[in-house]
Amino acid sequence: MSERAAPFYCPYCGDEDLRPSEQSHGAWECAACNRAFQLKFLGLLARGLRHTDAGGEQI
């Protein structure tokens, strides 16, 4: 990915006035509710794979 992925709104108050934080990579600050949060990419999900229990039922 060549550019930073930016959130569209604050996950706490829903406001759109966000700025990158100087604390760390992926950290954002909300000017409306004065909170800081961090975004982190966890990985890709495998489509079509589901965990099953011992009886063959999907969990």
PyMOL Python script that loads the backbone (N, CA, C, O; Angstrom):
from pymol import cmd

cmd.read_pdbstr("""\
ATOM      1  N   MET A   1       0.852  -1.164   0.000  1.00  0.00           N
ATOM      2  CA  MET A   1       0.000   0.000   0.000  1.00  0.00           C
ATOM      3  C   MET A   1       0.895   1.223   0.000  1.00  0.00           C
ATOM      4  O   MET A   1       1.793   1.333   0.835  1.00  0.00           O
ATOM      5  N   SER A   2       0.669   2.128  -0.908  1.00  0.00           N
ATOM      6  CA  SER A   2       1.548   3.282  -1.031  1.00  0.00           C
ATOM      7  C   SER A   2       1.107   4.469  -0.178  1.00  0.00           C
ATOM      8  O   SER A   2       1.938   5.303   0.183  1.00  0.00           O
ATOM      9  N   GLU A   3      -0.173   4.564   0.149  1.00  0.00           N
ATOM     10  CA  GLU A   3      -0.664   5.680   0.947  1.00  0.00           C
ATOM     11  C   GLU A   3      -1.222   5.174   2.271  1.00  0.00           C
ATOM     12  O   GLU A   3      -1.588   4.007   2.406  1.00  0.00           O
ATOM     13  N   ARG A   4      -1.277   6.063   3.228  1.00  0.00           N
ATOM     14  CA  ARG A   4      -1.848   5.737   4.529  1.00  0.00           C
ATOM     15  C   ARG A   4      -3.363   5.595   4.400  1.00  0.00           C
ATOM     16  O   ARG A   4      -4.019   6.444   3.798  1.00  0.00           O
ATOM     17  N   ALA A   5      -3.906   4.542   4.955  1.00  0.00           N
ATOM     18  CA  ALA A   5      -5.351   4.353   4.972  1.00  0.00           C
ATOM     19  C   ALA A   5      -5.934   5.231   6.072  1.00  0.00           C
ATOM     20  O   ALA A   5      -5.521   5.132   7.227  1.00  0.00           O
ATOM     21  N   ALA A   6      -6.868   6.068   5.732  1.00  0.00           N
ATOM     22  CA  ALA A   6      -7.439   7.015   6.687  1.00  0.00           C
ATOM     23  C   ALA A   6      -8.859   6.607   7.060  1.00  0.00           C
ATOM     24  O   ALA A   6      -9.645   6.224   6.193  1.00  0.00           O
ATOM     25  N   PRO A   7      -9.193   6.689   8.356  1.00  0.00           N
ATOM     26  CA  PRO A   7     -10.574   6.432   8.763  1.00  0.00           C
ATOM     27  C   PRO A   7     -11.467   7.591   8.318  1.00  0.00           C
ATOM     28  O   PRO A   7     -11.004   8.725   8.198  1.00  0.00           O
ATOM     29  N   PHE A   8     -12.727   7.307   8.077  1.00  0.00           N
ATOM     30  CA  PHE A   8     -13.670   8.338   7.644  1.00  0.00           C
ATOM     31  C   PHE A   8     -14.344   9.035   8.820  1.00  0.00           C
ATOM     32  O   PHE A   8     -14.806  10.168   8.687  1.00  0.00           O
ATOM     33  N   TYR A   9     -14.405   8.364   9.970  1.00  0.00           N
ATOM     34  CA  TYR A   9     -15.057   8.952  11.139  1.00  0.00           C
ATOM     35  C   TYR A   9     -14.472   8.353  12.415  1.00  0.00           C
ATOM     36  O   TYR A   9     -13.842   7.295  12.391  1.00  0.00           O
ATOM     37  N   CYS A  10     -14.689   9.042  13.516  1.00  0.00           N
ATOM     38  CA  CYS A  10     -14.217   8.599  14.819  1.00  0.00           C
ATOM     39  C   CYS A  10     -15.068   7.405  15.282  1.00  0.00           C
ATOM     40  O   CYS A  10     -16.295   7.473  15.224  1.00  0.00           O
ATOM     41  N   PRO A  11     -14.437   6.318  15.737  1.00  0.00           N
ATOM     42  CA  PRO A  11     -15.223   5.164  16.203  1.00  0.00           C
ATOM     43  C   PRO A  11     -15.947   5.418  17.523  1.00  0.00           C
ATOM     44  O   PRO A  11     -16.805   4.625  17.913  1.00  0.00           O
ATOM     45  N   TYR A  12     -15.623   6.500  18.214  1.00  0.00           N
ATOM     46  CA  TYR A  12     -16.253   6.805  19.501  1.00  0.00           C
ATOM     47  C   TYR A  12     -17.428   7.762  19.376  1.00  0.00           C
ATOM     48  O   TYR A  12     -18.489   7.514  19.949  1.00  0.00           O
ATOM     49  N   CYS A  13     -17.254   8.860  18.630  1.00  0.00           N
ATOM     50  CA  CYS A  13     -18.329   9.867  18.560  1.00  0.00           C
ATOM     51  C   CYS A  13     -18.920  10.009  17.157  1.00  0.00           C
ATOM     52  O   CYS A  13     -19.984  10.610  17.000  1.00  0.00           O
ATOM     53  N   GLY A  14     -18.255   9.473  16.142  1.00  0.00           N
ATOM     54  CA  GLY A  14     -18.785   9.541  14.784  1.00  0.00           C
ATOM     55  C   GLY A  14     -18.414  10.803  14.021  1.00  0.00           C
ATOM     56  O   GLY A  14     -18.787  10.942  12.856  1.00  0.00           O
ATOM     57  N   ASP A  15     -17.696  11.717  14.639  1.00  0.00           N
ATOM     58  CA  ASP A  15     -17.318  12.955  13.968  1.00  0.00           C
ATOM     59  C   ASP A  15     -16.241  12.687  12.910  1.00  0.00           C
ATOM     60  O   ASP A  15     -15.521  11.691  12.977  1.00  0.00           O
ATOM     61  N   GLU A  16     -16.147  13.591  11.942  1.00  0.00           N
ATOM     62  CA  GLU A  16     -15.204  13.420  10.839  1.00  0.00           C
ATOM     63  C   GLU A  16     -13.971  14.309  10.932  1.00  0.00           C
ATOM     64  O   GLU A  16     -13.161  14.333  10.005  1.00  0.00           O
ATOM     65  N   ASP A  17     -13.815  15.037  12.029  1.00  0.00           N
ATOM     66  CA  ASP A  17     -12.673  15.944  12.189  1.00  0.00           C
ATOM     67  C   ASP A  17     -11.493  15.183  12.806  1.00  0.00           C
ATOM     68  O   ASP A  17     -11.214  15.313  13.998  1.00  0.00           O
ATOM     69  N   LEU A  18     -10.810  14.392  11.981  1.00  0.00           N
ATOM     70  CA  LEU A  18      -9.700  13.554  12.429  1.00  0.00           C
ATOM     71  C   LEU A  18      -8.380  14.062  11.874  1.00  0.00           C
ATOM     72  O   LEU A  18      -8.311  14.609  10.773  1.00  0.00           O
ATOM     73  N   ARG A  19      -7.344  13.866  12.663  1.00  0.00           N
ATOM     74  CA  ARG A  19      -5.991  14.245  12.236  1.00  0.00           C
ATOM     75  C   ARG A  19      -5.029  13.135  12.619  1.00  0.00           C
ATOM     76  O   ARG A  19      -5.214  12.498  13.656  1.00  0.00           O
ATOM     77  N   PRO A  20      -4.001  12.884  11.806  1.00  0.00           N
ATOM     78  CA  PRO A  20      -2.998  11.875  12.192  1.00  0.00           C
ATOM     79  C   PRO A  20      -2.303  12.285  13.488  1.00  0.00           C
ATOM     80  O   PRO A  20      -1.987  13.458  13.685  1.00  0.00           O
ATOM     81  N   SER A  21      -2.071  11.331  14.353  1.00  0.00           N
ATOM     82  CA  SER A  21      -1.383  11.588  15.614  1.00  0.00           C
ATOM     83  C   SER A  21       0.112  11.402  15.431  1.00  0.00           C
ATOM     84  O   SER A  21       0.557  10.611  14.600  1.00  0.00           O
ATOM     85  N   GLU A  22       0.875  12.138  16.212  1.00  0.00           N
ATOM     86  CA  GLU A  22       2.323  11.996  16.157  1.00  0.00           C
ATOM     87  C   GLU A  22       2.810  10.887  17.079  1.00  0.00           C
ATOM     88  O   GLU A  22       4.008  10.606  17.112  1.00  0.00           O
ATOM     89  N   GLN A  23       1.913  10.250  17.827  1.00  0.00           N
ATOM     90  CA  GLN A  23       2.292   9.208  18.785  1.00  0.00           C
ATOM     91  C   GLN A  23       2.913   7.991  18.110  1.00  0.00           C
ATOM     92  O   GLN A  23       3.993   7.548  18.502  1.00  0.00           O
ATOM     93  N   SER A  24       2.237   7.449  17.098  1.00  0.00           N
ATOM     94  CA  SER A  24       2.751   6.265  16.414  1.00  0.00           C
ATOM     95  C   SER A  24       2.065   6.109  15.065  1.00  0.00           C
ATOM     96  O   SER A  24       1.106   6.814  14.752  1.00  0.00           O
ATOM     97  N   HIS A  25       2.571   5.180  14.281  1.00  0.00           N
ATOM     98  CA  HIS A  25       1.995   4.910  12.965  1.00  0.00           C
ATOM     99  C   HIS A  25       0.594   4.331  13.128  1.00  0.00           C
ATOM    100  O   HIS A  25       0.392   3.403  13.911  1.00  0.00           O
ATOM    101  N   GLY A  26      -0.361   4.867  12.400  1.00  0.00           N
ATOM    102  CA  GLY A  26      -1.731   4.376  12.465  1.00  0.00           C
ATOM    103  C   GLY A  26      -2.559   4.997  13.568  1.00  0.00           C
ATOM    104  O   GLY A  26      -3.708   4.603  13.768  1.00  0.00           O
ATOM    105  N   ALA A  27      -2.007   5.959  14.288  1.00  0.00           N
ATOM    106  CA  ALA A  27      -2.750   6.610  15.374  1.00  0.00           C
ATOM    107  C   ALA A  27      -3.429   7.872  14.845  1.00  0.00           C
ATOM    108  O   ALA A  27      -2.864   8.603  14.032  1.00  0.00           O
ATOM    109  N   TRP A  28      -4.640   8.113  15.316  1.00  0.00           N
ATOM    110  CA  TRP A  28      -5.444   9.264  14.892  1.00  0.00           C
ATOM    111  C   TRP A  28      -6.005   9.970  16.104  1.00  0.00           C
ATOM    112  O   TRP A  28      -6.216   9.357  17.150  1.00  0.00           O
ATOM    113  N   GLU A  29      -6.250  11.277  15.961  1.00  0.00           N
ATOM    114  CA  GLU A  29      -6.843  12.088  17.027  1.00  0.00           C
ATOM    115  C   GLU A  29      -8.149  12.691  16.526  1.00  0.00           C
ATOM    116  O   GLU A  29      -8.235  13.161  15.391  1.00  0.00           O
ATOM    117  N   CYS A  30      -9.168  12.670  17.389  1.00  0.00           N
ATOM    118  CA  CYS A  30     -10.465  13.271  17.064  1.00  0.00           C
ATOM    119  C   CYS A  30     -10.564  14.607  17.797  1.00  0.00           C
ATOM    120  O   CYS A  30     -10.455  14.663  19.022  1.00  0.00           O
ATOM    121  N   ALA A  31     -10.768  15.671  17.042  1.00  0.00           N
ATOM    122  CA  ALA A  31     -10.878  17.003  17.641  1.00  0.00           C
ATOM    123  C   ALA A  31     -12.213  17.196  18.347  1.00  0.00           C
ATOM    124  O   ALA A  31     -12.310  18.023  19.253  1.00  0.00           O
ATOM    125  N   ALA A  32     -13.243  16.453  17.954  1.00  0.00           N
ATOM    126  CA  ALA A  32     -14.569  16.632  18.535  1.00  0.00           C
ATOM    127  C   ALA A  32     -14.668  16.057  19.952  1.00  0.00           C
ATOM    128  O   ALA A  32     -15.181  16.722  20.852  1.00  0.00           O
ATOM    129  N   CYS A  33     -14.182  14.828  20.159  1.00  0.00           N
ATOM    130  CA  CYS A  33     -14.312  14.201  21.480  1.00  0.00           C
ATOM    131  C   CYS A  33     -12.973  14.113  22.224  1.00  0.00           C
ATOM    132  O   CYS A  33     -12.905  13.592  23.337  1.00  0.00           O
ATOM    133  N   ASN A  34     -11.920  14.626  21.598  1.00  0.00           N
ATOM    134  CA  ASN A  34     -10.593  14.695  22.223  1.00  0.00           C
ATOM    135  C   ASN A  34     -10.043  13.323  22.599  1.00  0.00           C
ATOM    136  O   ASN A  34      -9.397  13.164  23.635  1.00  0.00           O
ATOM    137  N   ARG A  35     -10.308  12.325  21.739  1.00  0.00           N
ATOM    138  CA  ARG A  35      -9.796  10.974  21.962  1.00  0.00           C
ATOM    139  C   ARG A  35      -8.763  10.643  20.892  1.00  0.00           C
ATOM    140  O   ARG A  35      -8.768  11.204  19.796  1.00  0.00           O
ATOM    141  N   ALA A  36      -7.887   9.725  21.238  1.00  0.00           N
ATOM    142  CA  ALA A  36      -6.912   9.207  20.285  1.00  0.00           C
ATOM    143  C   ALA A  36      -7.157   7.708  20.138  1.00  0.00           C
ATOM    144  O   ALA A  36      -7.492   7.034  21.112  1.00  0.00           O
ATOM    145  N   PHE A  37      -6.992   7.191  18.934  1.00  0.00           N
ATOM    146  CA  PHE A  37      -7.167   5.768  18.690  1.00  0.00           C
ATOM    147  C   PHE A  37      -6.172   5.332  17.630  1.00  0.00           C
ATOM    148  O   PHE A  37      -5.601   6.159  16.918  1.00  0.00           O
ATOM    149  N   GLN A  38      -5.970   4.028  17.533  1.00  0.00           N
ATOM    150  CA  GLN A  38      -4.995   3.496  16.595  1.00  0.00           C
ATOM    151  C   GLN A  38      -5.640   2.443  15.704  1.00  0.00           C
ATOM    152  O   GLN A  38      -6.435   1.625  16.167  1.00  0.00           O
ATOM    153  N   LEU A  39      -5.294   2.473  14.439  1.00  0.00           N
ATOM    154  CA  LEU A  39      -5.766   1.484  13.482  1.00  0.00           C
ATOM    155  C   LEU A  39      -4.667   0.466  13.248  1.00  0.00           C
ATOM    156  O   LEU A  39      -3.486   0.810  13.208  1.00  0.00           O
ATOM    157  N   LYS A  40      -5.062  -0.790  13.092  1.00  0.00           N
ATOM    158  CA  LYS A  40      -4.080  -1.837  12.873  1.00  0.00           C
ATOM    159  C   LYS A  40      -4.657  -2.864  11.902  1.00  0.00           C
ATOM    160  O   LYS A  40      -5.777  -3.341  12.086  1.00  0.00           O
ATOM    161  N   PHE A  41      -3.895  -3.196  10.881  1.00  0.00           N
ATOM    162  CA  PHE A  41      -4.291  -4.217   9.924  1.00  0.00           C
ATOM    163  C   PHE A  41      -3.957  -5.576  10.511  1.00  0.00           C
ATOM    164  O   PHE A  41      -2.803  -5.832  10.856  1.00  0.00           O
ATOM    165  N   LEU A  42      -4.940  -6.446  10.630  1.00  0.00           N
ATOM    166  CA  LEU A  42      -4.718  -7.748  11.239  1.00  0.00           C
ATOM    167  C   LEU A  42      -4.394  -8.839  10.228  1.00  0.00           C
ATOM    168  O   LEU A  42      -3.675  -9.782  10.558  1.00  0.00           O
ATOM    169  N   GLY A  43      -4.903  -8.735   9.014  1.00  0.00           N
ATOM    170  CA  GLY A  43      -4.638  -9.746   7.998  1.00  0.00           C
ATOM    171  C   GLY A  43      -5.850  -9.954   7.112  1.00  0.00           C
ATOM    172  O   GLY A  43      -6.883  -9.308   7.290  1.00  0.00           O
ATOM    173  N   LEU A  44      -5.717 -10.852   6.164  1.00  0.00           N
ATOM    174  CA  LEU A  44      -6.799 -11.164   5.238  1.00  0.00           C
ATOM    175  C   LEU A  44      -7.594 -12.359   5.742  1.00  0.00           C
ATOM    176  O   LEU A  44      -7.041 -13.275   6.351  1.00  0.00           O
ATOM    177  N   LEU A  45      -8.878 -12.341   5.485  1.00  0.00           N
ATOM    178  CA  LEU A  45      -9.741 -13.452   5.875  1.00  0.00           C
ATOM    179  C   LEU A  45      -9.865 -14.423   4.703  1.00  0.00           C
ATOM    180  O   LEU A  45      -9.950 -14.004   3.549  1.00  0.00           O
ATOM    181  N   ALA A  46      -9.874 -15.704   5.003  1.00  0.00           N
ATOM    182  CA  ALA A  46     -10.054 -16.718   3.971  1.00  0.00           C
ATOM    183  C   ALA A  46     -11.549 -16.933   3.777  1.00  0.00           C
ATOM    184  O   ALA A  46     -12.244 -17.341   4.707  1.00  0.00           O
ATOM    185  N   ARG A  47     -12.038 -16.667   2.602  1.00  0.00           N
ATOM    186  CA  ARG A  47     -13.463 -16.843   2.306  1.00  0.00           C
ATOM    187  C   ARG A  47     -13.770 -18.316   2.087  1.00  0.00           C
ATOM    188  O   ARG A  47     -12.973 -19.037   1.488  1.00  0.00           O
ATOM    189  N   GLY A  48     -14.918 -18.761   2.568  1.00  0.00           N
ATOM    190  CA  GLY A  48     -15.353 -20.123   2.335  1.00  0.00           C
ATOM    191  C   GLY A  48     -14.877 -21.119   3.370  1.00  0.00           C
ATOM    192  O   GLY A  48     -15.379 -22.243   3.398  1.00  0.00           O
ATOM    193  N   LEU A  49     -13.940 -20.763   4.213  1.00  0.00           N
ATOM    194  CA  LEU A  49     -13.476 -21.681   5.253  1.00  0.00           C
ATOM    195  C   LEU A  49     -14.239 -21.405   6.534  1.00  0.00           C
ATOM    196  O   LEU A  49     -14.327 -20.262   6.981  1.00  0.00           O
ATOM    197  N   ARG A  50     -14.786 -22.449   7.117  1.00  0.00           N
ATOM    198  CA  ARG A  50     -15.524 -22.306   8.368  1.00  0.00           C
ATOM    199  C   ARG A  50     -15.051 -23.384   9.333  1.00  0.00           C
ATOM    200  O   ARG A  50     -14.760 -24.512   8.933  1.00  0.00           O
ATOM    201  N   HIS A  51     -14.981 -23.023  10.598  1.00  0.00           N
ATOM    202  CA  HIS A  51     -14.618 -23.995  11.625  1.00  0.00           C
ATOM    203  C   HIS A  51     -15.811 -24.888  11.910  1.00  0.00           C
ATOM    204  O   HIS A  51     -16.943 -24.409  11.974  1.00  0.00           O
ATOM    205  N   THR A  52     -15.573 -26.178  12.081  1.00  0.00           N
ATOM    206  CA  THR A  52     -16.639 -27.097  12.438  1.00  0.00           C
ATOM    207  C   THR A  52     -16.281 -27.808  13.732  1.00  0.00           C
ATOM    208  O   THR A  52     -15.109 -27.962  14.077  1.00  0.00           O
ATOM    209  N   ASP A  53     -17.331 -28.241  14.448  1.00  0.00           N
ATOM    210  CA  ASP A  53     -17.068 -28.996  15.667  1.00  0.00           C
ATOM    211  C   ASP A  53     -16.917 -30.470  15.333  1.00  0.00           C
ATOM    212  O   ASP A  53     -16.926 -30.838  14.158  1.00  0.00           O
ATOM    213  N   ALA A  54     -16.782 -31.315  16.334  1.00  0.00           N
ATOM    214  CA  ALA A  54     -16.528 -32.737  16.103  1.00  0.00           C
ATOM    215  C   ALA A  54     -17.705 -33.425  15.407  1.00  0.00           C
ATOM    216  O   ALA A  54     -17.505 -34.430  14.724  1.00  0.00           O
ATOM    217  N   GLY A  55     -18.922 -32.909  15.565  1.00  0.00           N
ATOM    218  CA  GLY A  55     -20.097 -33.511  14.955  1.00  0.00           C
ATOM    219  C   GLY A  55     -20.326 -33.052  13.515  1.00  0.00           C
ATOM    220  O   GLY A  55     -21.280 -33.496  12.876  1.00  0.00           O
ATOM    221  N   GLY A  56     -19.485 -32.188  13.002  1.00  0.00           N
ATOM    222  CA  GLY A  56     -19.622 -31.710  11.637  1.00  0.00           C
ATOM    223  C   GLY A  56     -20.476 -30.469  11.486  1.00  0.00           C
ATOM    224  O   GLY A  56     -20.666 -29.976  10.374  1.00  0.00           O
ATOM    225  N   GLU A  57     -21.000 -29.953  12.605  1.00  0.00           N
ATOM    226  CA  GLU A  57     -21.826 -28.751  12.546  1.00  0.00           C
ATOM    227  C   GLU A  57     -20.935 -27.516  12.528  1.00  0.00           C
ATOM    228  O   GLU A  57     -19.889 -27.476  13.175  1.00  0.00           O
ATOM    229  N   GLN A  58     -21.371 -26.510  11.773  1.00  0.00           N
ATOM    230  CA  GLN A  58     -20.603 -25.256  11.722  1.00  0.00           C
ATOM    231  C   GLN A  58     -20.754 -24.495  13.009  1.00  0.00           C
ATOM    232  O   GLN A  58     -21.834 -24.434  13.597  1.00  0.00           O
ATOM    233  N   ILE A  59     -19.655 -23.916  13.437  1.00  0.00           N
ATOM    234  CA  ILE A  59     -19.659 -23.127  14.669  1.00  0.00           C
ATOM    235  C   ILE A  59     -19.874 -21.672  14.319  1.00  0.00           C
ATOM    236  O   ILE A  59     -19.913 -20.822  15.208  1.00  0.00           O
TER     237      ILE A  59
END
""", "prot")
cmd.dss("prot")
cmd.show_as("cartoon", "prot")
cmd.util.cbc("prot")
cmd.orient("prot")
